[in-house]
Amino acid sequence: MKKRKKLSSFFKGIIITFTIAILVEGFVLCMPLFGIDVDDTISYVTETIAAAKGFFAQSTSNLSSSEHTLGNGPMEGTGTEQDSSSLDSPVNTGEDYTFDSTVYPYRALLSSEEQAVYNQIYANAVAYNTEIFTLVNELSESELSETINSVFNDHPELFWLNTSYKYGYNKSNAVVQVQLSFGISSDQLDSAKTQFDSVVDSISTAASAYSSDIEKELYIHDAICELTTYNTNADLNQSAYSALVNGSTVCAGYARAFQLICQEAGLTCYYLTGTASGGDHAWNIISVDGDFYNVDLTWDDSISESYGSSVYTYFNLTDEAISDDHTRSELGSKLPACTATAMSYTNVYGSTVEKSDIDNNGGQITEGNFTINEPQEPITDWRNEPAPLSTNDPGAGQTPDMGPDDMAPNDMGPGNMGPDFEGN
């Protein structure tokens, strides 16, 4: 009985297949009667089937080798899935490092797990480790982004660290590996450090000779603006090196140079990112006599170069005063607020080019699309004024015998471009 059913099913299949073949052949034979080209039709069907196969094959390939990206901050990461079953042990964990939260505020904002990875990333940057390394703690992608940006924001001295990196994540999308990249080759690094440290030491030493915080700040502000100029095509332009050695940089270079030298001179200064007039931007906040202020060297320098002498339009402003064209990033908004006005330039020294004197015709100041109206009062040069009394320094009021010519190191300046390093 079972054999008969199988034979019956077999013959039914043959009959159905034969019937379909006759119907298809009859349809093909009738196609010319309706003006349909048989060869074109067959070619079209063949191409459609091939395209469909290609689409599904491509979709499958993308799913199996998907690439993630992280770009919420200066550091931009590219991630790929890794087999986490055979990871190497973590190296250069940095567990012996300690960081003062008043100097390194971004680290203080992280969780304990993130802080451990922060230490490890810092240690591997210091060690110039170009190999991929396993993290001491698994992090989510957003946690990695915040952690590695915190390292970048806290440490302008790591001028050789590029803003691009790679990372590996497991099947659960937890980040398990990181690979750093560097903008200066290992055989050029020692020479670059020597040049860099020479400029930093020269400016910070000269600034430290002043007794008040605001004079130290002004000296550093003017020295950096004297050394460098704005250039979007500058090498290593996200580093302090580009400003201090190459003399050509963008906002990140100005701000990171100012941050580092202020720290060396004993001032509390932080790096901020955000937007200005709709574009990505970086500037600083600095503590002067215990209160924080916004400082934007990039825009001050652009205005000064246009005006023909040093001006302090964006020097020691409150958040309210700067908010019409500067907005902090989410991470930067966690840093101290700037509400004091006592140490603004006009309150301490007198007249300068004010924001109200500038007609910004759109875009960032660095684009040059602005005009300056002559201030109502002559601009005051802080070097010609008595040193202000500081509430924190009883010895304030003593000014070293220095003039504008002493501002920059004799062997460094915008004309000394240094080695032709490839930047990011």
C-alpha positions in Angstrom: 0.0 0.0 0.0 2.8 2.5 0.9 4.7 1.7 -2.4 1.6 2.4 -4.4 1.1 5.8 -2.7 4.8 6.7 -3.4 4.4 5.7 -7.1 1.2 7.7 -7.3 2.9 10.8 -5.9 5.8 10.4 -8.2 3.7 10.2 -11.3 1.6 13.2 -10.2 4.8 15.2 -9.8 5.9 14.3 -13.3 2.5 15.2 -14.8 2.4 18.6 -12.9 6.0 19.5 -14.1 5.2 18.5 -17.7 2.0 20.6 -17.6 3.9 23.6 -16.3 6.6 23.2 -19.0 3.9 23.1 -21.7 2.2 26.2 -20.4 5.5 28.1 -20.2 6.5 27.1 -23.7 3.1 28.1 -25.0 3.4 31.5 -23.3 6.9 32.0 -24.8 5.6 31.1 -28.3 2.7 33.5 -27.9 4.9 36.4 -26.8 5.8 37.6 -30.3 2.0 37.9 -31.1 1.8 40.6 -28.4 5.0 42.4 -29.6 7.2 41.1 -26.7 10.8 40.4 -27.5 11.7 36.9 -26.1 15.4 37.4 -25.8 15.1 40.8 -24.1 12.6 39.4 -21.6 14.9 36.4 -20.7 17.8 38.8 -20.4 15.8 41.1 -18.1 14.7 38.3 -15.9 18.3 36.9 -15.7 19.7 40.4 -14.7 17.0 40.9 -12.1 17.7 37.5 -10.5 21.4 38.3 -10.4 20.8 41.7 -8.9 18.6 40.2 -6.2 21.3 37.6 -5.4 23.9 40.4 -5.1 21.7 42.5 -2.9 21.1 39.7 -0.4 24.8 38.7 -0.5 25.9 42.3 0.3 23.4 42.6 3.1 24.6 39.3 4.6 28.3 40.5 4.3 27.5 43.9 6.0 25.8 42.1 8.9 28.8 39.8 9.5 31.4 42.6 9.4 29.6 45.7 10.7 31.7 48.7 11.6 30.8 51.0 14.5 31.9 54.6 14.8 32.2 56.9 17.9 32.6 60.7 17.3 31.0 62.4 20.3 34.0 64.6 21.1 37.5 65.4 19.8 38.4 61.7 19.8 36.9 59.7 16.9 36.8 55.9 17.1 36.2 53.1 14.7 35.1 49.7 16.1 34.9 46.2 14.8 33.6 43.0 16.4 36.3 40.8 18.1 36.4 37.3 19.4 36.6 37.9 23.1 37.4 34.2 23.9 41.1 34.6 23.2 42.0 38.1 24.5 45.4 38.9 25.8 45.9 40.1 29.3 45.8 43.9 29.9 49.1 45.7 29.5 50.3 49.1 30.9 47.3 49.3 33.2 48.4 52.6 34.8 47.2 51.5 38.2 50.0 53.3 39.9 49.1 56.7 38.5 47.3 59.2 40.7 45.5 62.3 39.3 44.6 65.5 41.2 40.9 66.2 40.5 41.6 70.0 40.6 44.0 69.6 37.7 42.3 66.7 35.8 38.6 67.4 36.3 37.3 65.2 33.5 38.7 62.0 35.1 36.9 63.0 38.3 33.6 62.9 36.4 34.0 59.2 35.5 32.9 56.0 37.3 35.6 53.9 39.1 35.5 51.4 36.1 36.0 54.2 33.6 38.7 55.8 35.7 40.7 52.5 35.6 40.4 52.5 31.8 41.4 56.2 31.8 44.6 55.3 33.6 45.3 52.5 31.2 44.7 54.7 28.1 46.9 57.4 29.5 49.7 54.9 30.4 49.6 53.4 26.8 49.8 56.9 25.3 52.8 57.7 27.5 54.4 54.4 26.5 53.7 55.1 22.8 52.0 51.7 22.4 50.9 51.2 18.9 49.5 47.7 19.5 45.9 46.9 20.3 45.5 46.2 24.0 42.8 44.6 26.2 41.0 46.9 28.5 41.1 46.3 32.3 37.3 46.7 32.3 34.7 46.2 29.7 32.8 49.4 28.8 29.9 50.4 26.7 30.7 52.4 23.6 29.4 55.6 25.2 31.5 55.0 28.3 34.6 54.4 26.1 33.9 57.7 24.2 33.5 59.7 27.4 36.6 58.0 29.0 39.0 58.5 26.0 37.8 62.1 25.5 38.4 62.8 29.2 42.0 61.6 28.7 42.4 63.9 25.7 40.8 66.9 27.5 42.9 66.5 30.6 46.3 66.0 29.1 47.6 68.5 26.5 51.1 67.3 27.2 50.3 64.2 25.1 50.8 66.2 21.9 51.8 63.1 19.9 48.4 61.4 20.5 46.1 61.4 17.5 42.4 62.1 17.8 41.6 58.8 15.9 41.6 55.4 17.4 40.3 51.9 16.9 38.5 49.6 19.3 37.1 46.1 19.5 33.7 45.1 20.9 32.3 41.6 21.7 29.0 40.0 20.7 27.3 42.0 23.5 28.6 45.3 22.1 30.9 45.7 25.1 34.2 47.3 24.3 37.1 45.0 25.1 40.1 46.4 23.2 41.6 49.7 22.1 44.3 50.7 19.7 45.8 54.3 19.8 47.4 56.1 16.9 50.1 58.8 17.0 50.8 61.8 14.8 54.6 61.8 15.3 56.8 58.9 14.5 58.7 57.2 17.4 62.1 58.1 16.0 61.1 61.8 16.0 59.4 61.9 19.3 62.4 62.6 21.6 63.4 65.6 19.4 59.9 66.9 19.3 59.6 66.6 23.1 62.8 68.6 23.5 61.5 71.5 21.3 58.1 71.4 22.9 59.4 71.4 26.5 61.7 74.2 25.7 58.9 76.6 24.7 56.6 75.5 27.5 59.3 76.0 30.1 60.3 79.4 28.7 56.8 80.9 28.7 55.8 79.4 32.0 59.0 80.5 33.8 58.5 84.1 32.5 54.8 84.1 33.5 55.7 82.8 37.0 57.8 85.9 37.6 54.6 87.9 37.9 52.9 88.0 41.3 49.2 88.1 40.4 47.2 85.4 38.7 45.7 87.8 36.1 49.2 89.0 35.0 50.4 85.4 34.7 47.3 84.7 32.6 47.8 87.7 30.4 51.4 87.0 29.8 50.7 83.4 28.7 47.7 84.6 26.6 49.8 87.1 24.7 52.9 84.8 24.4 50.8 82.1 22.6 49.0 84.6 20.4 52.5 86.1 19.5 53.8 82.7 18.6 51.1 81.3 16.5 48.4 82.1 13.9 45.2 80.4 12.8 45.5 77.9 10.0 43.0 75.1 9.3 45.6 73.2 7.2 48.2 73.1 10.0 49.9 69.8 10.8 49.0 68.3 14.2 46.5 71.0 14.6 44.6 69.3 17.5 47.8 69.5 19.6 49.6 72.2 21.7 52.7 71.3 19.7 51.2 72.9 16.5 50.8 76.2 18.4 54.0 76.3 20.4 56.5 74.8 18.0 55.0 75.0 14.5 53.4 78.4 15.1 50.3 77.4 13.1 47.2 75.8 14.5 43.4 75.9 15.0 41.3 76.5 18.1 42.3 73.2 19.7 46.0 74.1 19.5 45.5 77.5 21.1 43.4 76.1 23.9 45.5 73.1 24.7 48.7 75.3 24.7 47.1 77.7 27.1 45.8 74.9 29.3 49.2 73.3 29.6 51.3 76.5 30.2 48.8 77.8 32.8 49.1 74.5 34.6 52.9 74.8 34.5 52.7 78.3 35.9 50.5 77.2 38.8 47.1 78.3 37.4 44.0 76.1 37.3 42.9 75.9 33.7 40.6 73.5 31.8 40.0 72.7 28.2 36.5 73.1 26.8 34.9 71.9 23.6 31.5 72.9 22.2 30.3 75.1 19.4 30.8 78.8 18.5 28.5 80.5 15.9 27.3 77.0 14.8 30.7 75.4 14.3 32.8 73.1 16.4 35.1 75.0 18.7 37.5 74.8 21.7 38.4 77.4 24.4 39.3 77.5 28.1 38.0 78.2 31.5 40.5 79.5 34.1 40.5 80.1 37.8 41.7 83.6 38.8 41.7 84.4 42.5 39.3 81.5 43.1 36.7 82.3 40.4 36.3 80.8 37.0 36.2 82.7 33.7 35.9 81.9 30.0 39.0 82.7 27.8 39.1 82.3 24.0 42.6 82.8 22.7 41.7 81.8 19.1 39.1 84.6 18.7 41.2 87.1 20.6 44.2 86.4 18.3 42.0 86.7 15.1 40.6 90.0 16.3 44.0 91.3 17.3 45.5 90.5 13.9 42.7 92.3 12.2 42.9 95.3 14.6 46.7 95.6 14.5 47.4 95.3 18.3 46.5 93.0 21.2 42.9 93.1 22.3 41.1 91.1 25.0 37.5 90.8 23.7 37.1 87.2 24.9 39.3 87.4 28.0 37.8 86.4 31.3 34.1 86.4 30.4 31.2 85.0 32.3 29.1 82.2 30.8 26.3 84.7 30.3 28.6 87.1 28.4 30.0 84.4 26.1 26.8 82.4 25.6 25.5 84.4 22.7 28.1 82.8 20.4 29.7 79.9 22.5 27.9 76.8 23.8 29.6 74.1 25.9 29.5 70.4 24.9 27.6 68.0 27.2 30.9 66.9 28.8 32.1 70.5 29.1 28.9 71.6 30.8 29.8 69.5 33.8 32.8 71.7 34.6 32.5 74.8 36.9 30.3 77.7 35.9 31.8 81.1 35.2 29.8 83.8 36.9 32.3 86.3 38.4 33.2 89.6 36.7 35.9 91.0 39.0 38.8 89.9 36.8 37.4 90.8 33.4 39.9 92.8 31.4 37.8 96.0 31.5 37.2 95.8 35.3 40.9 95.4 36.0 42.7 97.4 33.3 40.2 99.5 31.3 39.2 99.7 27.7 39.7 97.0 25.0 37.7 96.0 21.9 34.4 94.8 23.3 32.0 92.3 21.7 29.7 95.2 21.0 32.4 96.8 18.9 32.5 93.9 16.5 30.0 93.3 13.7 30.1 89.6 13.0 28.6 89.1 9.6 28.1 85.3 10.1 30.2 82.3 10.9 33.1 82.1 13.3 35.5 85.0 13.9 38.4 82.9 12.5 36.7 83.1 9.1 37.4 86.8 9.0 33.9 87.9 8.1 33.7 90.7 10.6 34.4 94.4 11.0 35.7 96.2 14.1 34.3 99.6 15.2 36.8 101.8 17.0 36.2 101.6 20.8 35.0 104.7 22.5 38.0 104.7 24.9 41.6 104.1 23.9 42.7 100.5 24.4 44.6 100.0 27.7 47.8 98.0 27.6 48.0 96.0 30.8 51.8 96.2 30.8 51.7 99.9 31.3 49.3 99.7 34.3 50.0 99.1 37.9 49.8 95.4 38.9 46.4 94.6 40.5 46.2 93.6 44.1 45.3 89.9 44.5 43.0 88.7 47.4 45.0 85.5 47.4 48.6 86.8 47.2 49.9 89.4 49.6 52.9 89.9 47.5 50.9 91.0 44.5 51.8 94.3 42.9 55.4 93.5 42.0 56.0 93.4 38.3 59.1 91.9 36.7 61.2 94.0 34.4 59.9 92.5 31.2 58.6 94.0 28.0 56.9 92.7 24.9 60.2 91.6 23.4 60.7 89.1 26.3 57.4 87.4 25.5 58.5 84.6 23.2 61.7 82.5 23.3 64.4 83.9 21.0 64.8 80.7 19.0 61.1 79.9 18.6 58.3 81.6 16.8 55.9 81.4 13.9 58.8 81.2 11.4 60.3 78.1 13.1 58.0 75.5 11.7 59.9 72.5 13.1 59.9 69.0 11.5 57.3 68.3 8.8 55.2 65.8 10.9 52.1 64.3 9.5 49.1 65.4 11.6 45.5 64.2 11.8 
